[in-house]
Amino acid sequence: MNLLLVCIAFICIAALEVPYMVKNKQWYSLTVYSVLLVSVFVLGALVASGIKVPSPIKAAQAFYKDILGLSFKSP
């Protein structure tokens, strides 16, 4: 049931946005929008199916600490 609701929500979102982009020939925006929409749909479908998805916060923390060398320690 949850998966069906996720599908309906994403179909509605796409139905509202995609025709405008196609009509105005915004191909780059449509491409970026589609990639993001499909990515979020897959994550939403996984969560709705009961599959445990790792937190994106952990990846962001690793990026800030390991790659940028930043730390958020209080003084």
C-alpha positions as a LaTeX table, in Angstrom:
\begin{tabular}{lrrr}
\hline
Residue & $x$ (\AA) & $y$ (\AA) & $z$ (\AA) \\
\hline
Met1 & 0.00 & 0.00 & 0.00 \\
Asn2 & 2.83 & 2.40 & 0.89 \\
Leu3 & 4.61 & 1.62 & $-2.35$ \\
Leu4 & 1.45 & 2.42 & $-4.30$ \\
Leu5 & 1.16 & 5.79 & $-2.56$ \\
Val6 & 4.79 & 6.59 & $-3.35$ \\
Cys7 & 4.20 & 5.74 & $-7.03$ \\
Ile8 & 1.05 & 7.87 & $-7.19$ \\
Ala9 & 2.83 & 10.81 & $-5.54$ \\
Phe10 & 5.74 & 10.71 & $-7.96$ \\
Ile11 & 3.47 & 10.33 & $-10.98$ \\
Cys12 & 1.54 & 13.42 & $-9.85$ \\
Ile13 & 4.73 & 15.41 & $-9.32$ \\
Ala14 & 6.06 & 14.44 & $-12.74$ \\
Ala15 & 2.72 & 15.17 & $-14.41$ \\
Leu16 & 2.81 & 18.70 & $-13.05$ \\
Glu17 & 6.40 & 19.55 & $-13.95$ \\
Val18 & 7.44 & 17.57 & $-17.03$ \\
Pro19 & 4.92 & 18.92 & $-19.58$ \\
Tyr20 & 5.99 & 22.51 & $-18.87$ \\
Met21 & 9.66 & 21.67 & $-19.42$ \\
Val22 & 8.94 & 19.79 & $-22.65$ \\
Lys23 & 6.68 & 22.57 & $-23.94$ \\
Asn24 & 9.38 & 25.19 & $-23.30$ \\
Lys25 & 12.16 & 22.91 & $-24.60$ \\
Gln26 & 14.12 & 23.00 & $-21.36$ \\
Trp27 & 16.02 & 19.82 & $-22.13$ \\
Tyr28 & 18.89 & 20.32 & $-19.69$ \\
Ser29 & 16.50 & 21.11 & $-16.84$ \\
Leu30 & 14.37 & 18.12 & $-17.78$ \\
Thr31 & 17.41 & 15.85 & $-17.73$ \\
Val32 & 18.58 & 17.03 & $-14.31$ \\
Tyr33 & 15.02 & 16.94 & $-12.96$ \\
Ser34 & 14.51 & 13.40 & $-14.28$ \\
Val35 & 17.73 & 12.09 & $-12.77$ \\
Leu36 & 16.89 & 13.58 & $-9.38$ \\
Leu37 & 13.27 & 12.44 & $-9.56$ \\
Val38 & 14.21 & 8.86 & $-10.42$ \\
Ser39 & 16.89 & 8.79 & $-7.70$ \\
Val40 & 14.50 & 10.00 & $-5.02$ \\
Phe41 & 11.78 & 7.68 & $-6.31$ \\
Val42 & 14.08 & 4.67 & $-5.96$ \\
Leu43 & 14.99 & 5.67 & $-2.41$ \\
Gly44 & 11.34 & 6.29 & $-1.56$ \\
Ala45 & 10.30 & 2.95 & $-3.03$ \\
Leu46 & 12.99 & 1.15 & $-1.03$ \\
Val47 & 11.87 & 2.80 & 2.20 \\
Ala48 & 8.20 & 2.10 & 1.41 \\
Ser49 & 9.07 & $-1.55$ & 0.78 \\
Gly50 & 10.61 & $-1.84$ & 4.22 \\
Ile51 & 14.21 & $-2.06$ & 3.06 \\
Lys52 & 16.62 & $-0.31$ & 5.39 \\
Val53 & 18.40 & 2.51 & 3.57 \\
Pro54 & 21.58 & 3.98 & 5.05 \\
Ser55 & 21.37 & 7.56 & 6.25 \\
Pro56 & 22.79 & 10.12 & 3.79 \\
Ile57 & 24.01 & 12.11 & 6.80 \\
Lys58 & 26.76 & 9.53 & 7.34 \\
Ala59 & 28.01 & 10.06 & 3.79 \\
Ala60 & 27.92 & 13.84 & 4.23 \\
Gln61 & 29.84 & 13.58 & 7.51 \\
Ala62 & 32.50 & 11.41 & 5.88 \\
Phe63 & 32.80 & 13.92 & 3.03 \\
Tyr64 & 33.25 & 16.87 & 5.39 \\
Lys65 & 35.67 & 15.10 & 7.70 \\
Asp66 & 37.78 & 13.03 & 5.30 \\
Ile67 & 37.80 & 15.05 & 2.10 \\
Leu68 & 37.45 & 18.64 & 3.32 \\
Gly69 & 39.15 & 18.12 & 6.66 \\
Leu70 & 36.45 & 20.00 & 8.57 \\
Ser71 & 35.30 & 19.19 & 12.06 \\
Phe72 & 32.35 & 20.48 & 14.00 \\
Lys73 & 33.68 & 20.19 & 17.51 \\
Ser74 & 32.58 & 22.74 & 20.05 \\
Pro75 & 35.40 & 24.86 & 21.51 \\
\hline
\end{tabular}
